[in-house]
Amino acid sequence: MMQSNFSRSGGGRSGGYRKCWSEKTAHEEIQNAFGENFETRILSPNQHGYNDYVNRLKDYVEKHVKGITSSQLRNVYALIREKTNPDSLPHIRPRLAYVAGRANNDELRTLIYLLDLLAVRVDDKAKLKNFKSFFESVIAYHKYFGGNDNA
């Protein structure tokens, strides 16, 4: 039996259908935005391709992070900001799952999915620094594109 990508919406008067979020769809979105080797591109950006990386990040935020509020981003970043040891980063994964489970939009779920994938790959201080830098850049471009608490 094939799993449907649509579900009956629970609320509202329309009783319509909406597309369901899935890890597969999120993974495809992320690959389309950052390329096939997105984990390496984000966690170990090289000087040669840095401008391309920043342009892809900027495009990703502009297209896929609109529905996320500044408060939601800050709350997730608070989980990451204080980590100083790469070994402590996997401990945020259950908390990320909780945030994603409570999310009322697919953009936040996809971003949390990306952060979860990256958290697993952080195995040294340089990657931890790049992980934090990536998220700080997401917050910066979200603000640049007019992100606010009324998304």
C-alpha positions as CSV (number, residue, x, y, z in Angstrom):
1,M,0.0,0.0,0.0
2,M,1.4,3.4,-1.0
3,Q,1.5,6.1,1.6
4,S,-0.5,9.2,0.6
5,N,1.2,12.6,0.7
6,F,-2.1,14.3,1.6
7,S,-4.1,14.3,4.8
8,R,-7.4,15.7,5.9
9,S,-7.0,19.0,7.7
10,G,-8.2,18.9,11.2
11,G,-9.5,22.4,11.6
12,G,-11.2,25.1,9.7
13,R,-14.5,25.1,7.8
14,S,-13.1,24.1,4.5
15,G,-12.4,20.5,5.5
16,G,-9.9,20.4,2.6
17,Y,-6.8,18.5,2.1
18,R,-3.2,19.7,2.7
19,K,0.1,18.2,1.7
20,C,1.8,16.3,4.5
21,W,5.3,17.0,5.6
22,S,7.8,14.1,5.1
23,E,11.5,13.6,5.7
24,K,11.9,12.5,2.1
25,T,10.4,15.8,0.8
26,A,12.4,17.8,3.2
27,H,15.6,16.0,2.2
28,E,14.9,16.8,-1.5
29,E,14.2,20.4,-0.7
30,I,17.5,20.7,1.2
31,Q,19.4,18.9,-1.6
32,N,17.9,21.2,-4.2
33,A,18.9,24.2,-2.2
34,F,22.4,23.3,-1.1
35,G,23.4,20.5,-3.5
36,E,24.0,16.8,-3.2
37,N,26.8,17.1,-0.6
38,F,25.0,19.7,1.6
39,E,26.3,18.4,4.9
40,T,29.9,18.9,3.8
41,R,29.1,22.2,2.2
42,I,27.6,23.5,5.4
43,L,29.9,22.0,8.0
44,S,33.1,22.4,6.1
45,P,32.7,25.3,3.6
46,N,35.8,25.9,1.6
47,Q,37.1,29.3,0.6
48,H,36.8,28.5,-3.1
49,G,33.0,27.8,-3.0
50,Y,32.1,30.1,-0.2
51,N,30.3,32.7,-2.3
52,D,28.2,29.9,-3.9
53,Y,27.4,28.5,-0.4
54,V,26.3,32.0,0.9
55,N,24.1,32.5,-2.2
56,R,22.5,29.1,-1.8
57,L,21.9,29.9,1.9
58,K,20.4,33.2,1.1
59,D,18.1,31.7,-1.6
60,Y,17.1,28.9,0.8
61,V,16.1,31.3,3.6
62,E,14.3,33.6,1.2
63,K,12.2,30.8,-0.2
64,H,11.8,28.3,2.6
65,V,12.0,30.1,5.9
66,K,9.3,32.7,5.4
67,G,6.7,30.9,7.7
68,I,9.0,30.8,10.7
69,T,8.9,33.6,13.3
70,S,12.0,35.2,14.8
71,S,10.9,33.8,18.1
72,Q,10.9,30.3,16.8
73,L,14.4,30.7,15.3
74,R,15.8,32.3,18.5
75,N,14.3,29.4,20.6
76,V,16.0,26.8,18.4
77,Y,19.2,28.8,18.3
78,A,19.2,28.9,22.1
79,L,19.6,25.1,22.2
80,I,22.7,25.4,20.0
81,R,24.4,28.6,21.0
82,E,25.8,27.4,24.4
83,K,27.3,24.2,23.1
84,T,31.1,24.3,23.2
85,N,31.8,20.6,22.8
86,P,30.9,18.6,19.7
87,D,30.1,15.6,21.9
88,S,27.3,17.5,23.6
89,L,25.5,18.4,20.4
90,P,23.6,15.1,19.9
91,H,21.9,15.8,23.2
92,I,19.8,18.5,21.6
93,R,18.4,16.1,19.0
94,P,15.4,15.0,21.2
95,R,14.7,18.7,21.9
96,L,14.8,19.5,18.2
97,A,12.3,16.6,17.6
98,Y,10.0,18.1,20.2
99,V,10.2,21.5,18.6
100,A,9.5,20.0,15.2
101,G,6.6,18.0,16.6
102,R,5.0,21.2,17.9
103,A,5.7,23.2,14.8
104,N,2.6,24.4,13.0
105,N,4.4,24.8,9.6
106,D,6.5,22.7,7.3
107,E,9.2,25.3,6.9
108,L,10.2,25.0,10.6
109,R,10.0,21.2,10.4
110,T,12.3,21.1,7.4
111,L,14.8,23.5,9.0
112,I,14.8,21.3,12.2
113,Y,15.3,18.2,10.0
114,L,18.3,19.9,8.4
115,L,19.7,20.8,11.9
116,D,19.2,17.3,13.1
117,L,21.1,15.9,10.1
118,L,23.9,18.3,10.6
119,A,24.1,17.7,14.4
120,V,24.9,14.1,13.7
121,R,27.8,15.0,11.5
122,V,29.4,17.5,13.9
123,D,32.5,15.7,15.2
124,D,35.0,18.4,15.8
125,K,35.2,22.0,17.0
126,A,35.6,23.4,13.5
127,K,32.4,21.8,12.4
128,L,30.6,22.9,15.5
129,K,31.7,26.5,14.8
130,N,30.5,26.2,11.2
131,F,27.2,24.6,12.4
132,K,26.6,27.7,14.7
133,S,27.7,30.0,11.9
134,F,25.2,28.4,9.5
135,F,22.3,28.9,12.0
136,E,23.4,32.5,12.7
137,S,23.4,33.1,9.0
138,V,19.8,31.7,8.7
139,I,18.7,34.1,11.4
140,A,20.5,37.0,9.7
141,Y,19.0,36.4,6.3
142,H,15.6,35.8,7.9
143,K,15.8,39.3,9.3
144,Y,17.2,40.7,6.0
145,F,14.1,39.3,4.2
146,G,11.8,40.9,6.6
147,G,11.3,38.0,9.0
148,N,9.5,39.0,12.2
149,D,7.3,37.6,14.9
150,N,4.2,37.8,12.7
151,A,5.3,35.4,9.9
